[in-house]
């Protein structure tokens, strides 16, 4: 199903899709050849990151997220 979404996004001429593709490539961390705007695998990887970031941010507020590293790295924090 995600493959179909990426396939449609890659071929969508709408301005919103044109703005979303570079964001997904940037989130994916994929390196592309010079002159290549995007690839479907990069869009898919970026979409996965975007969905995870959306789900993580939903139940927490900013203050709670900033306190979470203290659980892993106890010690003095400013």
VMD Tcl script that builds the backbone (N, CA, C; Angstrom):
set m [mol new atoms 234]
animate dup $m
set s [atomselect $m all]
$s set {name element resname resid chain x y z} {
  {N N UNK 1 A 0.807 -1.173 0.000}
  {CA C UNK 1 A 0.000 0.000 0.000}
  {C C UNK 1 A 0.873 1.269 0.000}
  {N N UNK 2 A 1.948 1.257 0.765}
  {CA C UNK 2 A 2.842 2.408 0.789}
  {C C UNK 2 A 3.496 2.606 -0.575}
  {N N UNK 3 A 3.766 1.513 -1.252}
  {CA C UNK 3 A 4.345 1.612 -2.589}
  {C C UNK 3 A 3.426 2.335 -3.556}
  {N N UNK 4 A 2.138 2.089 -3.443}
  {CA C UNK 4 A 1.164 2.762 -4.306}
  {C C UNK 4 A 1.120 4.253 -3.980}
  {N N UNK 5 A 1.172 4.594 -2.697}
  {CA C UNK 5 A 1.163 6.001 -2.295}
  {C C UNK 5 A 2.390 6.718 -2.857}
  {N N UNK 6 A 3.550 6.076 -2.756}
  {CA C UNK 6 A 4.789 6.677 -3.269}
  {C C UNK 6 A 4.738 6.780 -4.784}
  {N N UNK 7 A 4.226 5.770 -5.443}
  {CA C UNK 7 A 4.119 5.797 -6.905}
  {C C UNK 7 A 3.252 6.972 -7.347}
  {N N UNK 8 A 2.118 7.174 -6.656}
  {CA C UNK 8 A 1.237 8.281 -7.002}
  {C C UNK 8 A 1.896 9.627 -6.704}
  {N N UNK 9 A 2.597 9.718 -5.577}
  {CA C UNK 9 A 3.269 10.967 -5.217}
  {C C UNK 9 A 4.358 11.315 -6.226}
  {N N UNK 10 A 5.075 10.319 -6.707}
  {CA C UNK 10 A 6.158 10.559 -7.659}
  {C C UNK 10 A 5.627 11.094 -8.990}
  {N N UNK 11 A 4.415 10.773 -9.325}
  {CA C UNK 11 A 3.853 11.173 -10.611}
  {C C UNK 11 A 2.826 12.290 -10.508}
  {N N UNK 12 A 2.602 12.809 -9.313}
  {CA C UNK 12 A 1.607 13.854 -9.099}
  {C C UNK 12 A 2.190 15.216 -9.488}
  {N N UNK 13 A 1.558 15.930 -10.411}
  {CA C UNK 13 A 2.085 17.230 -10.835}
  {C C UNK 13 A 1.657 18.405 -9.944}
  {N N UNK 14 A 0.873 18.154 -8.901}
  {CA C UNK 14 A 0.358 19.234 -8.053}
  {C C UNK 14 A 1.496 19.932 -7.303}
  {N N UNK 15 A 1.337 21.219 -7.035}
  {CA C UNK 15 A 2.378 21.961 -6.306}
  {C C UNK 15 A 2.640 21.399 -4.912}
  {N N UNK 16 A 1.606 20.883 -4.264}
  {CA C UNK 16 A 1.791 20.298 -2.932}
  {C C UNK 16 A 2.701 19.082 -3.000}
  {N N UNK 17 A 2.522 18.257 -4.024}
  {CA C UNK 17 A 3.368 17.083 -4.195}
  {C C UNK 17 A 4.794 17.491 -4.517}
  {N N UNK 18 A 4.946 18.541 -5.317}
  {CA C UNK 18 A 6.287 19.036 -5.644}
  {C C UNK 18 A 7.003 19.562 -4.414}
  {N N UNK 19 A 6.267 20.082 -3.441}
  {CA C UNK 19 A 6.872 20.567 -2.201}
  {C C UNK 19 A 7.168 19.424 -1.237}
  {N N UNK 20 A 6.368 18.366 -1.284}
  {CA C UNK 20 A 6.543 17.240 -0.363}
  {C C UNK 20 A 7.711 16.341 -0.759}
  {N N UNK 21 A 7.943 16.162 -2.042}
  {CA C UNK 21 A 9.004 15.251 -2.484}
  {C C UNK 21 A 10.381 15.627 -1.949}
  {N N UNK 22 A 10.833 16.889 -2.035}
  {CA C UNK 22 A 12.157 17.206 -1.475}
  {C C UNK 22 A 12.232 16.999 0.037}
  {N N UNK 23 A 11.131 17.235 0.731}
  {CA C UNK 23 A 11.106 16.997 2.177}
  {C C UNK 23 A 11.313 15.525 2.483}
  {N N UNK 24 A 10.625 14.659 1.759}
  {CA C UNK 24 A 10.765 13.223 1.995}
  {C C UNK 24 A 12.169 12.731 1.664}
  {N N UNK 25 A 12.742 13.256 0.593}
  {CA C UNK 25 A 14.119 12.869 0.243}
  {C C UNK 25 A 15.075 13.306 1.345}
  {N N UNK 26 A 14.869 14.500 1.860}
  {CA C UNK 26 A 15.732 15.006 2.931}
  {C C UNK 26 A 15.586 14.169 4.198}
  {N N UNK 27 A 14.363 13.792 4.556}
  {CA C UNK 27 A 14.147 12.955 5.723}
  {C C UNK 27 A 14.746 11.564 5.544}
  {N N UNK 28 A 14.756 11.067 4.320}
  {CA C UNK 28 A 15.250 9.712 4.070}
  {C C UNK 28 A 16.746 9.589 4.315}
  {N N UNK 29 A 17.480 10.678 4.101}
  {CA C UNK 29 A 18.928 10.617 4.248}
  {C C UNK 29 A 19.624 9.975 3.055}
  {N N UNK 30 A 18.882 9.692 2.013}
  {CA C UNK 30 A 19.467 9.075 0.818}
  {C C UNK 30 A 20.273 10.096 0.026}
  {N N UNK 31 A 21.369 9.624 -0.530}
  {CA C UNK 31 A 22.160 10.463 -1.426}
  {C C UNK 31 A 21.754 10.145 -2.860}
  {N N UNK 32 A 21.491 11.194 -3.609}
  {CA C UNK 32 A 21.057 11.024 -4.990}
  {C C UNK 32 A 22.125 11.526 -5.938}
  {N N UNK 33 A 22.109 11.001 -7.155}
  {CA C UNK 33 A 23.024 11.498 -8.177}
  {C C UNK 33 A 22.717 12.962 -8.461}
  {N N UNK 34 A 23.735 13.677 -8.848}
  {CA C UNK 34 A 23.559 15.087 -9.196}
  {C C UNK 34 A 22.535 15.200 -10.327}
  {N N UNK 35 A 21.605 16.114 -10.149}
  {CA C UNK 35 A 20.570 16.328 -11.151}
  {C C UNK 35 A 19.329 15.471 -10.941}
  {N N UNK 36 A 19.370 14.532 -10.015}
  {CA C UNK 36 A 18.209 13.702 -9.720}
  {C C UNK 36 A 17.441 14.330 -8.575}
  {N N UNK 37 A 16.195 14.664 -8.805}
  {CA C UNK 37 A 15.395 15.325 -7.772}
  {C C UNK 37 A 14.933 14.342 -6.699}
  {N N UNK 38 A 14.544 13.136 -7.116}
  {CA C UNK 38 A 14.061 12.138 -6.163}
  {C C UNK 38 A 14.076 10.771 -6.823}
  {N N UNK 39 A 13.990 9.753 -5.986}
  {CA C UNK 39 A 13.768 8.387 -6.449}
  {C C UNK 39 A 12.631 7.815 -5.610}
  {N N UNK 40 A 11.959 6.822 -6.118}
  {CA C UNK 40 A 10.875 6.220 -5.361}
  {C C UNK 40 A 11.368 5.587 -4.060}
  {N N UNK 41 A 12.526 4.876 -4.038}
  {CA C UNK 41 A 13.002 4.347 -2.755}
  {C C UNK 41 A 13.281 5.444 -1.725}
  {N N UNK 42 A 13.795 6.588 -2.173}
  {CA C UNK 42 A 14.046 7.698 -1.243}
  {C C UNK 42 A 12.723 8.253 -0.715}
  {N N UNK 43 A 11.721 8.365 -1.572}
  {CA C UNK 43 A 10.412 8.843 -1.127}
  {C C UNK 43 A 9.808 7.878 -0.109}
  {N N UNK 44 A 9.954 6.591 -0.357}
  {CA C UNK 44 A 9.415 5.582 0.558}
  {C C UNK 44 A 10.100 5.649 1.916}
  {N N UNK 45 A 11.420 5.769 1.914}
  {CA C UNK 45 A 12.154 5.866 3.175}
  {C C UNK 45 A 11.775 7.142 3.923}
  {N N UNK 46 A 11.658 8.245 3.223}
  {CA C UNK 46 A 11.272 9.495 3.851}
  {C C UNK 46 A 9.855 9.460 4.396}
  {N N UNK 47 A 8.969 8.787 3.693}
  {CA C UNK 47 A 7.589 8.653 4.165}
  {C C UNK 47 A 7.556 7.868 5.468}
  {N N UNK 48 A 8.368 6.840 5.558}
  {CA C UNK 48 A 8.447 6.063 6.803}
  {C C UNK 48 A 8.911 6.912 7.967}
  {N N UNK 49 A 9.924 7.740 7.732}
  {CA C UNK 49 A 10.433 8.629 8.783}
  {C C UNK 49 A 9.373 9.659 9.169}
  {N N UNK 50 A 8.698 10.215 8.183}
  {CA C UNK 50 A 7.672 11.220 8.454}
  {C C UNK 50 A 6.550 10.648 9.312}
  {N N UNK 51 A 6.116 9.439 9.004}
  {CA C UNK 51 A 5.040 8.823 9.775}
  {C C UNK 51 A 5.473 8.516 11.204}
  {N N UNK 52 A 6.707 8.068 11.379}
  {CA C UNK 52 A 7.206 7.798 12.728}
  {C C UNK 52 A 7.293 9.094 13.519}
  {N N UNK 53 A 7.809 10.133 12.908}
  {CA C UNK 53 A 7.914 11.427 13.606}
  {C C UNK 53 A 6.544 11.955 13.990}
  {N N UNK 54 A 5.576 11.760 13.143}
  {CA C UNK 54 A 4.223 12.219 13.463}
  {C C UNK 54 A 3.652 11.442 14.644}
  {N N UNK 55 A 3.864 10.128 14.657}
  {CA C UNK 55 A 3.317 9.306 15.732}
  {C C UNK 55 A 4.012 9.563 17.057}
  {N N UNK 56 A 5.312 9.815 17.041}
  {CA C UNK 56 A 6.042 10.060 18.282}
  {C C UNK 56 A 5.638 11.391 18.885}
  {N N UNK 57 A 5.433 12.387 18.078}
  {CA C UNK 57 A 5.124 13.711 18.589}
  {C C UNK 57 A 3.706 13.868 19.097}
  {N N UNK 58 A 2.809 12.975 18.745}
  {CA C UNK 58 A 1.407 13.139 19.099}
  {C C UNK 58 A 1.138 13.054 20.602}
  {N N UNK 59 A 1.556 11.994 21.315}
  {CA C UNK 59 A 1.159 11.894 22.723}
  {C C UNK 59 A 2.012 12.712 23.692}
  {N N UNK 60 A 3.094 13.325 23.225}
  {CA C UNK 60 A 3.999 14.037 24.111}
  {C C UNK 60 A 4.007 15.528 23.800}
  {N N UNK 61 A 4.194 16.319 24.843}
  {CA C UNK 61 A 4.435 17.734 24.608}
  {C C UNK 61 A 5.948 17.965 24.579}
  {N N UNK 62 A 6.368 19.151 24.229}
  {CA C UNK 62 A 7.795 19.458 24.069}
  {C C UNK 62 A 8.552 19.243 25.380}
  {N N UNK 63 A 7.977 19.650 26.494}
  {CA C UNK 63 A 8.654 19.499 27.787}
  {C C UNK 63 A 8.887 18.025 28.120}
  {N N UNK 64 A 7.925 17.172 27.812}
  {CA C UNK 64 A 8.084 15.739 28.079}
  {C C UNK 64 A 9.176 15.142 27.208}
  {N N UNK 65 A 9.242 15.535 25.954}
  {CA C UNK 65 A 10.281 15.022 25.054}
  {C C UNK 65 A 11.659 15.473 25.528}
  {N N UNK 66 A 11.770 16.694 26.027}
  {CA C UNK 66 A 13.059 17.190 26.505}
  {C C UNK 66 A 13.499 16.478 27.788}
  {N N UNK 67 A 12.573 15.932 28.571}
  {CA C UNK 67 A 12.931 15.200 29.788}
  {C C UNK 67 A 13.346 13.758 29.517}
  {N N UNK 68 A 12.972 13.197 28.380}
  {CA C UNK 68 A 13.232 11.787 28.095}
  {C C UNK 68 A 14.716 11.399 28.103}
  {N N UNK 69 A 15.648 12.225 27.619}
  {CA C UNK 69 A 17.055 11.799 27.662}
  {C C UNK 69 A 17.575 11.552 29.076}
  {N N UNK 70 A 16.969 12.125 30.075}
  {CA C UNK 70 A 17.397 11.905 31.463}
  {C C UNK 70 A 17.202 10.461 31.893}
  {N N UNK 71 A 16.253 9.767 31.271}
  {CA C UNK 71 A 16.051 8.359 31.590}
  {C C UNK 71 A 17.220 7.511 31.097}
  {N N UNK 72 A 17.774 7.896 29.964}
  {CA C UNK 72 A 18.862 7.140 29.353}
  {C C UNK 72 A 20.215 7.588 29.871}
  {N N UNK 73 A 20.393 8.891 30.004}
  {CA C UNK 73 A 21.670 9.476 30.435}
  {C C UNK 73 A 21.473 10.267 31.727}
  {N N UNK 74 A 21.405 9.568 32.885}
  {CA C UNK 74 A 21.220 10.318 34.124}
  {C C UNK 74 A 22.443 11.184 34.416}
  {N N UNK 75 A 22.196 12.327 34.939}
  {CA C UNK 75 A 23.281 13.255 35.267}
  {C C UNK 75 A 22.776 14.669 35.251}
  {N N UNK 76 A 23.658 15.596 35.526}
  {CA C UNK 76 A 23.214 16.997 35.565}
  {C C UNK 76 A 22.922 17.532 34.174}
  {N N UNK 77 A 21.788 18.151 34.055}
  {CA C UNK 77 A 21.391 18.812 32.805}
  {C C UNK 77 A 21.061 20.260 33.129}
  {N N UNK 78 A 21.364 21.161 32.241}
  {CA C UNK 78 A 20.989 22.559 32.485}
  {C C UNK 78 A 19.492 22.755 32.432}
}
mol reanalyze $m
mol bondsrecalc $m
mol representation Tube
mol addrep $m
